[in-house]
Amino acid sequence: MRGPARTEPIPFERGLKGQPAWEAHHSAKNAGLEAAASGAGPDFKGAGHFGERAKAMATVQEARAIVNNLDPLGVGARDLRECLLVQIAAHRREDEMVRKRAGARTVPPAVGLSQEIAHAEAEEMDRDAGPVLHPVGHEAVNGPASRNAQARSGAAGDIAARNGSGDGDVFEIAAHIVANHLALLQKKDMRELTRSCGRSVEEVQAAVDLIRALDPRPGQRYNLCETRLIEPDVAFVKRDDEVVVVMNEEEMPTLRLSRAYRRMLREKTTEKDVREYVKERFKSAMQLLRNIEQRKNTIVRTCEVIVRRQAEFLERGEQGLKPMMIKEVAEEIGVHPSTVSRAVANKYVHTPQGVYELRYFFTEGVNGPEGGDLPLLLLKHRVKKLIEDEDPRKPLTDDQIAAELLRQGIRVTRRTVAKYREDMQIPSTHRRRVR
C-alpha cells in the first residue's frame, strides 16, 4: 500500500525562518540580480539560465547608470575613464537643453559620444560577464535634474560656448580623448593628441579645456576633514635680546594626590590590608608625577638645544635652518635618542617664524664636502624651485638639476635628485614637457 505523498518543506526549513513571506518571495525573485552583481561566471544556474542572467545584467546596468547620474555626477563609476564619460554626457545633455530653451536651433544627437560610452560599457562586460549584452546607455537615464546641476556644469557649458561649439563637437572630441587617449592627455602631448583625433588644434584644445573642468574624484567633496587646531606645547620667547623656552602649562591639568588617602596612611585605625593597598597606589601615583615632570624637563632641555643651534632660523627663517640630528641632541643633554624622540613626538612650538612641529628642526645634512651644512629640507626646496622656474617646453633633466646644484656648491648625484623629486611627487622630465 502506497503511503501519503511527501509534502513540500515549510519555509523555515529552507533557512527562511522568521522572514516575512513577501521578503522571501523578493529574495528568490532577485537571486539572479545578486549573482549578476557579484560577477557570477558562465556556470550561473539561475531560472532560465542565460536568458534570466541577461535580464539580471541589464537591470544591474540600468541601476548603475542611474547611480552614475546622481549628484555628484560620475559617482559609482568603475574607473576614471567611465567617470569622465558620464560627466561629459551629462554636460552635453544640459547644454542641449539650455540651447533649446534659449530658442537656438535644435542640436542633433551626439552619435559619437554615445558610441564611446557604449564601447566602454561593452568592453567591461566582455571581461566580467562572458557573453556581450546590450547595456543601458547613460543617456537613457531621464531622472530629475539635481538642484545644483547648473553650478556643476557651468564651467563645461561656458567652455563649449566660448569656443563656439554649438554643434556638440567639443563634447564628442572630449569623449574620444577620454575613451582612447587618456595617456596622451596625461603626458600633455598636444601634438600627438591632435593627430590622433584628426581635428584642428583649436578644437582639441577646447576639448582638453572641457576635460580639465570635470571632476575626477566626484566623491572627494564629501570627504572633508575638520581643520585641526594646534595648541603649541612650547614657545620660544625673546626677552632682552635672548630667546627663552616657555612651557605652555595653561592647557595642562594639574595632578594632585588626594588628602584623604594621605590621612589613611597616617591613621593607625586604618586596616592593614587597606593601608598596604593605598601605600602601593600612592607609590604608583608618585612615580607617574615624577615621570611627567621628567618628560617636561626633557622637552625644555631639548628646546634649549634647538634655540642654541637654530639661532639663525629664529632670526632669518627657513633659510637659516641647519642640519641637526636627534642623536646629537640626546648626547648633549645626556639621555638616550629614543627618549628625545618620544619627548618631541606630536609636540609643537611657537617661534618668531610661526608654529612648527618640534621634529621639523631635526633634519640631516646633504652628503658631500661642500654641501654638508645644507639641511635636506632646503635641498628639496631648491630642487622644487629649479623645476618651478624651468621652461615648460624644455624642462630640466635630473642630470641638469644636479649640475646646477653643483654650481651652487651642493654636490648630489642624479639618483639623489630623482629620489627627492619623487618624494615631492613631481613628475619626470618627459611628463612635465608641454608640447
Helices and strands as residue ranges (DSSP letters): G 11-14, H 21-29, H 31-37, H 50-68, H 80-101, H 111-129, G 138-140, H 149-162, H 169-180, H 182-187, H 190-197, H 201-212, G 220-222, E 234-239, E 242-247, H 259-266, H 272-309, H 311-316, G 318-320, H 326-333, H 337-344, E 348-351, E 354-357, G 358-361, H 376-388, H 398-407, H 414-423, H 429-432
